[in-house]
Amino acid sequence: MSNWDWQVFCKDTIDGEIVARCFGGPGDLTYLDWLLSAWGWTLSVSLLALLVALAFGSIMGILRTAPNRGLVLLGNAWTELFRNIPLLVQIFLWYHVVPALIPPLRGVPSFILVVLGLGLFTSARISEQVKAGIQSLPRGQRMAGLALGFTLPQTYRHVILPMAFRIVIPPLTSESMNIVKNSAVAFAVSISELTLFALQAQEETARGIEIYLAVTGLYFLSAFALNRVLHFVEQRVRVPGMIGGGH
Amino acid sequence: MLNLDFAFLTPQVVSSYVLKGFAFSLQLTLVAMLGGIALGTVLALMRLSSRPWLALPAAAYANTMRSIPLVMVILWFFLLIPLAIGRPLGAEMSAVITFTLFEAAYYSEIMRAGIQSIPRGQVAAGYALGMTYGQTMGLVVLPQAFRNMLPVLLTQTIILFQDTSLVYAIGAYDLLKGFEVAGKNFNRPVETYLVAAVLYFAISFSLSMLVRKLQQRIAIVR
């Protein structure tokens, strides 16, 4: 391999001078400062999109198991719509098309649009998992709830969902790691996240390998951290007596 | 507010801007599918081998590829291939190599599951009949694994087709790029992105309906 030059991260982004201690002051950023802020954008986009995806994915997944054809149809249509258009195209739709068609959305920052785009794209996958989780429960659970005089929403709230959400934590974990990876498409609408940093810093410094290694490492680290957090949650909410459950 | 105008998308415009990109997207999907499945099958066999020097590299390859964002993989290859071969390589060719190697990691996981779903007795029966390892795999195990996994392999291919749009990162001229260039030239980006979305949706949705049909037809009666 050719010689490494890790000092590239200590360079000032404007004049290219190496800054002692590698961190610049206000208004005077080094590539390391930029890298860390880009990581912050990647994490913010990913985590907020995960919240959007969990909210809409859960609602749509639940609707798809409701005893009402209209609601099932709505949930299915939602899932097919957001699953069958490439993520990058969806991001462009949110950025270029939605504000043009819905004037009140014109001033919305692109960060919010990307969070919505990535979140709704992922909600289609989460709705599949939530639906599968609910359907994996014995039918008797729902019947028992209704027989005890619970209304249907009460049955979902107190009987079905507490079980179903625990069952779907493992697939949700891999979906959350996917969201971190998929957040890379935000570069296409100029969100200053890791991939955009990689593209621009590579061009400016011509130290592509060092820059890409750092960015790839941070993606890896973020996805891995999220995996550990969700694994911890999974351990904490285990149902005693189930396969793989606690005591 | 709603003044959409699709009139500029004449057959001539479509054929001069979009068709070239569409052809590339399809080519990329097909090559990466065939190459990816071939390479993925080899990786799966390596991973299931009892020899650690075969199993470990295959596992490391699949896990590394699957934990990096595809966009970054595309950028990595676009940076590294010219360094490796000593001359610049076009974005399109770079994309073909990247997608084949990247998808191989995903196809290998599918094939591994497919091979593991075949009862052990099948392998034992092959050996008992005097077949070699190659014959047992090629004539007994893999045909059944392919058949069992066909719907999953095709679903992965639909995802692959959607992911080809990410060659945007290195500026390759694919279906999405074709629409984008047309939108810029005629100053109608809203319309072209909409048509692009509808087209991608129509293709992916109808293919996934076909896969669903296929899945019901080839379900094995055990």
Interface residues (C-beta under 8 A of the other chain):
Chain A: E80 L81 R83 N84 I85 P86 L87 L88 V89 Q90 F92 L93 H96 V97 A100 L101 P103 M177 V180 K181 N182 S183 A184 V185 F187 A188 T195 A198 L199 Q202 G208 I209 Y212 V215 T216 Y219 F220 A223
Chain B: M1 L2 S67 I68 P69 L70 V71 M72 L75 W76 L79 L80 Q162 D163 S165 L166 Y168 A169 L176 P189 V190 Y193 L194 A196 A197 Y200 F201 S204 F205 S208
